[in-house]
């Protein structure tokens, strides 16, 4: 058991070390902001073009790192954001960014960056991506702008008719107006077989809107689905979990709690993949 723990700890360290070296070797590029839209009162969508490239190639789920002129030290200037769009063969990609109170990076992006501004960036980076072949159900669990990589992944699956089982996008929001890409993802659910879009609202009650909505936090949603998917083996008198992979993206508190709850359901830690914000 100790040897196994040390092996996986060493593997995690090596994987992260490789990622750091890869990041350092990537050249910086200049991107041009070609479009900005307000998605909510505190969230904006930025479309960035890389004029020097014919096509910006990336895997859904990856991110880019911006070098913003907000500090003298380079590592204090870097801000990483998941790519919210999907590979489409063009040299344009989208970021969705929330304004953070006291955040130097987002303050600069919201107050200094306009259409035509240039941004220094590098990428794509990251290993938070879909498996080569999807052999299990997928749970995309997120809060806030953590929906960005899952929007990219879901559209990629649809556009390329990637074989898949059930895909659950469980999106935790505070209020109804915080639900990013709501209409788009609702429409995608109608067109992508096996795709289940489940927003849940922690500070709403169904009476506040003109339709029935799910309230509460993301944890109750995936726990309910997983328990409903359990099969009972009469021969062995045991409960059999339906194979699944869990992708978590959002704030640390949500991810930490989700990892504990998913393992308490009986899933192995290796079935959990995370992208941490903050």
MOZI-V602466 format. One line per field, one symbol per residue. ss: DSSP state (2 for helix, 1 for strand, 0 for the rest). phi: phi as a letter, one per 30 degrees, with the letter a starting at -180 (. if undefined). A space follows every 10 residues. Layout:
# MOZI-V602466
ss->???
phi->???
This chain:
# MOZI-V602466
ss->0222222222 2222222222 2222200011 1111111100 0011111110 0000000000 0011111000 0002220111 1110000000 0111111100 0002222222 2000000111 1111100000 0000001111 1112222222 2222222220 0000001111 1110022200 0222222222 2000111111 1000022200 0001100222 2222222200 1110000111 0001111111 1222222222 2222000022 21111110
phi->.ddddddddd ddddeddddd ddddddddbc ccdcabbdcb dbbbcccbcc edcdbccace jdbbccccdb addeddcdbc bdddcbdbic ccbccbbcdc didddddddd cccbdjdcbd abkdbjcdbd debccbdccc cabhdddedd ddddddeddc hdeacdbccc cdbdcedddd hedddddddd ccdicccbdb cdbbbeddbd bdbdcjcddd dddddddddd ccdddchbcc ddeaccccbl dedddddddd dddddjdded dcbbbcci
